[in-house]
Amino acid sequence: MIPSAVGLAVVVFDFDPVGVILGTSVRWQYVAVAAVIFATLLLAGALAVIAERRRAARLLRDPERTAAVAEAAQAAEDTLRASAQTPAEPAAVPDERPWPVGLRGDDLLFIVAGGIAGAVVAGRLGWALLYLDWYRGTPGSILDTTVGGLTLGAGVAGGVIAGMLMARVLGAPVGRWLGVAIVPLLIALGLGKLAMVLGGAGQGLPSDAAWATAFAGPGPWGSLAPMIPSHPSQVYEAATTGGTLVAVLVLALVPAFRRHPAALFAAGIGLWAAGRFAVAFTWRDPALVGGLNGDQLVTAGIVMVATASLVALAVRGRRRRRTPAIAMPPSAAAPPSPAAPPSAATSGTGEGEPSAER
């Protein structure tokens, strides 16, 4: 803490944002971001393994499920044997699987690859829309990554959509993958924002607050006029993201969210977007509509979509609980006697189980 020009205490960072690793100059911010991405990918894989093991153990505790899995395994073995004997006419594999599709580690790599591609494309398009007047004169610059940057809000939205589409192509359980992804995603977003401090990026509007930050030294820094005391907007957003992470961990203890991991993702991404929307009032970005900047419009859309998703999931879950599943008993191969009451012909099973550096 040192006195600023206006006589208030200001947090001043005075270090070299560029280092040398193996003879190559690198920005510490990018090194930190790469480390965060790598660590969160490992975390996502670990969470997927843990979730799948817990799910397998839960299903195996059900005697009926265990017997059905054994029968399905035997049927698959018989099918493979028949296919080997008559390759010209392979036996058809039934679609009904008593053991639903699980979380496969190799699927994670494809989902992440698709998500990153979607995030880059959507983030770049979002940036071009924010500065549409400039890109109209030089449309070719949209593909030039050295000119301009990406918008995080649009990037997160595009990455989530692309990852979900990739999961569907792979036949992977989209809802359970979303439940696995929310914690690593929030950690990556929060730590990524803190990493911006290492590059002097993400500074907000000038401020005379005691916690205003400034960057000394030659840099190069990621914000204009880095020595002007300003709101540490990147730290604000890291803090709101951390709060969202805590809220998600608490919600994960609620049975309803454990049963519907997609709802946990929707709640987490909606809370993150709401926090980003609030912090954006301290940014230097110009207003576009009604005093809101472009990224605020995107995050407002994310909040609305997340809220609508939660409502839809709640309504669907309520309908499943109200509609009992009707199953025929194994002995009901023959039609029931006309004299028997309707309840004798059926067996009710009860309630069903039910997204520059901004």
C-alpha positions in Angstrom: 0.0 0.0 0.0 1.5 3.4 -1.0 -0.1 6.9 -1.1 -1.7 7.8 -4.5 -1.7 11.1 -6.2 -5.0 12.0 -4.6 -3.8 11.2 -1.1 -5.7 7.9 -0.7 -4.2 4.5 0.0 -4.0 2.4 -3.3 -2.8 -1.1 -3.9 0.1 -0.8 -6.4 1.5 -3.8 -8.2 5.1 -3.4 -9.3 6.6 -6.5 -10.9 7.6 -7.7 -14.3 4.6 -9.4 -16.0 6.9 -11.2 -18.5 9.3 -14.0 -17.5 11.6 -16.4 -19.3 11.0 -20.1 -19.3 13.4 -22.4 -21.2 14.8 -19.4 -23.1 11.3 -18.2 -24.2 9.6 -15.0 -23.0 6.2 -15.7 -21.6 3.5 -13.7 -19.8 2.9 -15.0 -16.3 -0.8 -14.5 -16.8 -0.9 -17.0 -19.7 1.2 -19.5 -17.7 -1.2 -19.3 -14.8 -4.3 -19.7 -17.1 -2.7 -22.8 -18.8 -2.0 -24.3 -15.4 -5.6 -23.6 -14.3 -7.1 -25.2 -17.4 -4.9 -28.3 -17.0 -5.8 -28.7 -13.3 -9.5 -28.2 -13.9 -9.5 -30.8 -16.7 -7.9 -33.3 -14.3 -10.5 -32.4 -11.7 -13.3 -32.9 -14.2 -12.0 -36.4 -15.0 -11.7 -37.3 -11.3 -15.2 -36.1 -10.6 -16.5 -38.2 -13.5 -14.8 -41.3 -12.2 -16.1 -40.7 -8.6 -19.6 -40.0 -9.8 -19.7 -43.1 -12.0 -18.4 -45.3 -9.2 -21.0 -44.0 -6.8 -23.7 -44.5 -9.4 -22.6 -48.0 -10.1 -22.5 -48.9 -6.4 -26.0 -47.5 -6.0 -27.4 -49.4 -8.9 -25.8 -52.7 -7.8 -27.5 -52.4 -4.4 -30.8 -52.9 -6.2 -31.3 -56.7 -6.6 -33.6 -56.3 -9.6 -31.2 -54.0 -11.3 -28.3 -56.5 -10.7 -30.3 -59.3 -12.2 -31.2 -57.2 -15.2 -27.6 -56.2 -15.8 -26.5 -59.9 -15.6 -29.2 -60.8 -18.1 -28.2 -58.0 -20.4 -24.5 -59.0 -20.2 -25.4 -62.6 -21.1 -27.6 -61.4 -24.0 -24.8 -59.2 -25.3 -22.4 -62.2 -25.1 -24.8 -64.4 -27.0 -25.3 -61.7 -29.6 -21.5 -61.4 -30.2 -21.2 -65.2 -30.4 -24.0 -65.3 -32.9 -22.5 -62.5 -35.0 -19.1 -64.3 -35.1 -20.8 -67.5 -36.3 -22.9 -65.8 -39.0 -21.1 -62.6 -40.1 -23.3 -62.2 -43.1 -26.4 -61.7 -41.0 -25.4 -60.3 -37.6 -28.0 -60.4 -34.9 -29.6 -57.1 -34.0 -28.5 -55.5 -30.7 -31.6 -54.4 -28.6 -31.9 -50.7 -27.7 -33.2 -51.4 -24.2 -30.4 -51.2 -21.8 -31.1 -51.8 -18.1 -27.8 -50.1 -17.3 -27.9 -46.6 -18.6 -25.0 -45.1 -20.5 -22.2 -44.1 -18.1 -19.6 -41.3 -17.9 -16.7 -42.4 -20.1 -13.3 -40.7 -19.7 -12.6 -40.6 -23.4 -15.9 -38.8 -24.0 -14.6 -36.0 -21.7 -11.8 -35.2 -24.2 -14.2 -34.9 -27.1 -16.7 -32.8 -25.1 -13.9 -30.5 -23.9 -12.5 -30.2 -27.5 -15.9 -29.3 -28.8 -16.6 -26.9 -26.0 -13.3 -25.0 -26.6 -14.0 -24.7 -30.3 -17.5 -23.4 -29.5 -16.2 -21.0 -26.9 -13.6 -19.5 -29.3 -16.0 -19.1 -32.2 -18.8 -17.6 -30.0 -16.4 -15.4 -28.1 -14.9 -14.0 -31.3 -18.4 -13.4 -32.8 -19.4 -11.7 -29.6 -16.4 -9.4 -29.8 -17.2 -8.6 -33.4 -20.7 -7.6 -32.5 -19.5 -5.4 -29.7 -17.4 -3.4 -32.2 -19.6 -4.0 -35.2 -19.0 -0.5 -36.6 -15.2 -1.0 -36.8 -15.5 -4.6 -38.2 -17.9 -3.4 -40.9 -15.0 -1.5 -42.5 -12.6 -4.4 -42.2 -14.6 -7.6 -42.1 -11.5 -9.7 -42.7 -10.2 -8.7 -39.3 -12.8 -10.9 -37.6 -10.6 -13.9 -38.4 -7.4 -12.1 -37.4 -6.9 -13.1 -33.8 -4.1 -10.4 -33.3 -6.8 -7.7 -33.7 -9.2 -7.4 -30.8 -10.1 -10.3 -28.5 -12.9 -12.5 -27.2 -15.9 -11.9 -24.9 -16.1 -14.3 -22.0 -19.9 -14.2 -21.6 -20.5 -15.3 -25.2 -17.6 -17.7 -25.0 -19.0 -19.5 -22.0 -22.4 -19.7 -23.7 -21.0 -21.0 -26.9 -18.7 -23.5 -25.1 -21.6 -25.0 -23.1 -23.8 -25.3 -26.2 -21.0 -26.9 -28.2 -20.1 -29.3 -25.4 -23.8 -30.4 -25.0 -24.0 -31.0 -28.8 -20.8 -33.0 -28.8 -22.2 -35.1 -25.9 -25.3 -35.8 -27.8 -23.3 -36.9 -30.9 -21.4 -39.3 -28.7 -24.5 -40.6 -27.0 -23.2 -39.5 -23.6 -25.5 -38.5 -20.7 -25.7 -34.7 -21.2 -27.3 -34.0 -17.8 -24.8 -36.0 -15.8 -21.9 -34.4 -17.7 -23.2 -31.0 -16.9 -23.4 -31.9 -13.2 -19.7 -33.0 -13.4 -18.6 -29.8 -15.3 -20.1 -27.1 -13.1 -17.5 -27.2 -10.3 -14.4 -27.3 -12.6 -15.9 -24.6 -14.8 -16.4 -22.2 -11.9 -12.9 -22.9 -10.6 -11.4 -22.2 -14.0 -13.5 -19.0 -14.4 -12.6 -17.7 -10.9 -8.9 -18.5 -11.0 -8.7 -17.3 -14.6 -9.9 -13.9 -13.4 -7.3 -13.8 -10.6 -4.6 -14.7 -13.1 -5.5 -11.4 -15.0 -3.8 -9.6 -12.1 -0.5 -11.0 -13.2 -0.9 -9.2 -16.5 -2.6 -6.1 -15.3 -5.7 -6.9 -17.4 -9.3 -6.4 -16.5 -9.0 -3.1 -14.7 -12.2 -1.2 -14.2 -13.2 2.4 -14.0 -11.0 4.9 -12.1 -11.8 4.9 -8.4 -10.7 6.7 -5.3 -11.6 3.7 -3.1 -9.0 2.5 -0.6 -8.9 -0.9 -2.4 -8.3 0.6 -5.8 -5.4 -1.0 -7.7 -2.7 0.4 -10.0 0.2 -1.2 -11.9 3.6 0.4 -11.9 6.6 -0.3 -14.0 7.0 -0.5 -17.8 4.8 -3.6 -18.2 3.5 -4.4 -20.8 0.2 -4.4 -19.0 -3.1 -5.5 -20.3 -5.1 -2.4 -19.4 -4.9 1.2 -20.7 -3.4 3.8 -18.3 -2.5 1.1 -15.7 -1.1 3.6 -13.1 -4.5 5.2 -12.7 -6.1 3.9 -9.5 -9.1 1.8 -10.7 -11.7 -0.7 -9.6 -10.1 -4.2 -9.5 -13.0 -5.6 -11.5 -11.1 -8.8 -12.2 -10.8 -9.4 -8.5 -14.5 -8.5 -7.9 -15.5 -11.1 -10.5 -13.2 -13.8 -9.0 -14.9 -13.1 -5.7 -18.4 -13.5 -7.0 -17.4 -16.6 -8.9 -16.0 -18.0 -5.6 -19.3 -17.2 -3.9 -21.1 -19.0 -6.7 -18.9 -22.1 -6.2 -19.7 -22.2 -2.5 -23.5 -21.9 -3.3 -23.2 -24.8 -5.8 -21.4 -27.0 -3.3 -24.2 -26.3 -0.8 -26.9 -27.0 -3.4 -25.2 -30.3 -4.2 -26.2 -31.5 -0.8 -29.9 -31.0 -1.6 -31.4 -34.3 -2.8 -33.4 -32.7 -5.6 -30.2 -31.3 -7.2 -28.4 -34.6 -6.7 -31.1 -36.3 -8.6 -31.0 -33.7 -11.4 -27.4 -32.6 -12.0 -28.5 -30.5 -15.0 -30.4 -28.3 -12.6 -27.2 -27.9 -10.5 -25.4 -26.7 -13.6 -28.2 -24.3 -14.5 -28.2 -22.8 -11.0 -24.4 -22.4 -11.0 -24.1 -20.9 -14.4 -27.1 -18.6 -13.7 -25.5 -17.3 -10.4 -22.2 -16.8 -12.2 -23.8 -14.8 -14.9 -25.7 -12.7 -12.4 -22.4 -11.9 -10.5 -20.7 -11.0 -13.8 -23.6 -8.8 -14.7 -23.3 -6.8 -11.5 -19.5 -6.5 -11.7 -19.8 -5.2 -15.2 -21.1 -1.9 -13.9 -17.5 -1.2 -12.8 -16.0 -1.9 -16.3 -14.7 0.6 -18.7 -16.8 -0.8 -21.6 -19.2 1.6 -23.3 -22.9 1.2 -22.8 -24.9 -0.1 -25.7 -28.6 -0.5 -24.7 -30.2 1.3 -21.7 -26.9 1.8 -19.9 -25.9 -1.8 -20.3 -22.8 -2.9 -22.1 -22.7 -5.7 -24.6 -21.5 -8.4 -22.2 -24.2 -7.5 -19.7 -26.8 -8.2 -22.4 -25.2 -11.6 -23.0 -25.1 -12.5 -19.3 -28.6 -11.3 -18.8 -29.6 -13.7 -21.5 -27.7 -16.5 -19.7 -29.5 -15.7 -16.5 -32.9 -15.9 -18.2 -32.1 -19.2 -20.0 -30.8 -20.7 -16.7 -33.9 -19.7 -14.9 -36.2 -21.1 -17.6 -34.2 -24.3 -17.5 -34.6 -24.6 -13.7 -38.4 -24.0 -14.0 -38.7 -26.6 -16.8 -36.8 -29.2 -14.9 -38.9 -28.6 -11.8 -42.1 -28.9 -13.8 -40.9 -32.1 -15.4 -39.9 -33.6 -12.1 -43.3 -32.7 -10.6 -45.1 -34.4 -13.4 -43.0 -37.5 -13.0 -43.8 -37.7 -9.3 -47.5 -37.3 -10.0 -47.7 -39.9 -12.8 -47.2 -43.4 -11.4 -45.3 -45.8 -13.7 -47.4 -48.8 -14.7 -45.6 -52.1 -15.2 -46.8 -55.6 -16.1 -45.8 -58.3 -13.7 -43.7 -61.1 -15.1 -46.6 -63.6 -14.7 -49.0 -61.4 -16.8 -48.1 -63.1 -20.1 -51.8 -64.0 -20.6 -54.6 -61.5 -20.6 -56.4 -61.1 -17.3 -59.8 -62.5 -16.6 -62.7 -60.2 -17.5 -64.1 -60.7 -14.0 -61.0 -59.5 -12.4 -61.0 -55.9 -11.2 -58.7 -53.4 -13.1 -56.3 -53.2 -10.2 -55.6 -56.9 -10.5 -54.4 -56.6 -14.1 -51.7 -54.0 -13.4 -49.0 -53.5 -10.8 -48.3 -49.8 -9.8 -44.6 -49.1 -9.1 -45.2 -45.8 -7.3 -43.7 -42.5 -8.1 -41.1 -42.4 -10.9 -37.5 -41.5 -10.1 -37.5 -38.9 -11.3 -20.7 -20.9 -21.0 -9.2 -8.3 -25.1 -10.1 -10.4 -21.7 -13.4 -9.8 -20.3 
